[in-house]
Amino acid sequence: MNNILVVYYSLFKSTENLALEIAAQTGGKLRELIPDPNYSFNYNTAAKEVRNQISKGFCPKLRSGNETIVDYQTIFIGSPNWFKTFAPPVRSFLRQHDFTRKTIIPFCTHGGGGFGQIENDFVKECPKSLFLPGIAVNGTVKSEEVTSWLRQLAMKGLRL
Ligand SMILES: Cc1cc2nc3c(=O)[nH]c(=O)nc-3n(C[C@H](O)[C@H](O)[C@H](O)COP(=O)(O)O)c2cc1C
């Protein structure tokens, strides 16, 4: 096993599909964040709850995904773009671990807004980490897209 972790939150599976592709191509260990309780699959209900949580900086309890990260040096972290930032379970994960000197590579799926503020918000939460350029996918990912992005990361020093 290499020292790469691919951790993600996903409600409707788009981000999960991207995470699966990244894990397959990097050989990284896949880990899903599941909050307790999870959000509603009804958009309006979820949107109301998410807006409220984001405005308060609320960190939901994680039912799954909160195991230690000490064995990993490079951590891909993925989320849907929710109101321009990452989903609250990702904030819970970031707050509960020490990312000092670890390399973080963000990824997201979105409905047209790209990363929004997600990359900035990662830097704010993890000021002592190194960052490499992430990938933002609208809808379904193409595996070649991930391949060429990983090639660029390799040129910037990522070792797979
Ligand atoms: C509550 C909520 C808020 C969203 N806000 C945004 C947004 O601000 N910008 C955007 O481009 N997409 C937004 N979307 C669309 C999602 O980012 C997009 O559908 C994403 O691929 C869903 O990922 P998932 O399938 O892993 O849950 C939002 C979706 C939801 C449910």
The ligand as an SDF file (V2000), in Angstrom:
LIG
                    3D

 31 33  0  0  0  0  0  0  0  0999 V2000
  -27.4620   21.7630   -1.1980 C   0  0  0  0  0  0  0  0  0  0  0  0
  -26.7700   21.8810   -2.5310 C   0  0  0  0  0  0  0  0  0  0  0  0
  -26.0860   23.0470   -2.8700 C   0  0  0  0  0  0  0  0  0  0  0  0
  -25.4090   23.1630   -4.0900 C   0  0  0  0  0  0  0  0  0  0  0  0
  -24.7270   24.3280   -4.3870 N   0  0  0  0  0  0  0  0  0  0  0  0
  -24.0280   24.4060   -5.5510 C   0  0  0  0  0  0  0  0  0  0  0  0
  -23.2600   25.5870   -5.8720 C   0  0  0  0  0  0  0  0  0  0  0  0
  -23.2230   26.5680   -5.1110 O   0  0  0  0  0  0  0  0  0  0  0  0
  -22.5820   25.6050   -7.0440 N   0  0  0  0  0  0  0  0  0  0  0  0
  -22.5860   24.5490   -7.9280 C   0  0  0  0  0  0  0  0  0  0  0  0
  -21.9470   24.6390   -8.9770 O   0  0  0  0  0  0  0  0  0  0  0  0
  -23.3050   23.4180   -7.6520 N   0  0  0  0  0  0  0  0  0  0  0  0
  -24.0190   23.3230   -6.5060 C   0  0  0  0  0  0  0  0  0  0  0  0
  -24.7450   22.1830   -6.2130 N   0  0  0  0  0  0  0  0  0  0  0  0
  -24.6980   21.0530   -7.1560 C   0  0  0  0  0  0  0  0  0  0  0  0
  -23.6980   19.9740   -6.6980 C   0  0  0  0  0  0  0  0  0  0  0  0
  -22.4240   20.5410   -6.4330 O   0  0  0  0  0  0  0  0  0  0  0  0
  -23.5090   18.8870   -7.7560 C   0  0  0  0  0  0  0  0  0  0  0  0
  -24.7390   18.3470   -8.1270 O   0  0  0  0  0  0  0  0  0  0  0  0
  -22.5510   17.7900   -7.2590 C   0  0  0  0  0  0  0  0  0  0  0  0
  -22.0250   17.0840   -8.3590 O   0  0  0  0  0  0  0  0  0  0  0  0
  -23.2300   16.7980   -6.3250 C   0  0  0  0  0  0  0  0  0  0  0  0
  -22.2680   15.9010   -5.8420 O   0  0  0  0  0  0  0  0  0  0  0  0
  -22.6880   14.4750   -5.2260 P   0  0  0  0  0  0  0  0  0  0  0  0
  -23.4020   13.7060   -6.3370 O   0  0  0  0  0  0  0  0  0  0  0  0
  -21.3880   13.8260   -4.8780 O   0  0  0  0  0  0  0  0  0  0  0  0
  -23.5580   14.7010   -4.0500 O   0  0  0  0  0  0  0  0  0  0  0  0
  -25.4390   22.0730   -5.0050 C   0  0  0  0  0  0  0  0  0  0  0  0
  -26.1570   20.9130   -4.6580 C   0  0  0  0  0  0  0  0  0  0  0  0
  -26.8090   20.8020   -3.4430 C   0  0  0  0  0  0  0  0  0  0  0  0
  -27.5560   19.5270   -3.0900 C   0  0  0  0  0  0  0  0  0  0  0  0
  1  2  1  0
  2  3  1  0
  2 30  2  0
  3  4  2  0
  4  5  1  0
  4 28  1  0
  5  6  2  0
  6  7  1  0
  6 13  1  0
  7  8  2  0
  7  9  1  0
  9 10  1  0
 10 11  2  0
 10 12  1  0
 12 13  2  0
 13 14  1  0
 14 15  1  0
 14 28  1  0
 15 16  1  0
 16 17  1  0
 16 18  1  0
 18 19  1  0
 18 20  1  0
 20 21  1  0
 20 22  1  0
 22 23  1  0
 23 24  1  0
 24 25  2  0
 24 26  1  0
 24 27  1  0
 28 29  2  0
 29 30  1  0
 30 31  1  0
M  END
$$$$
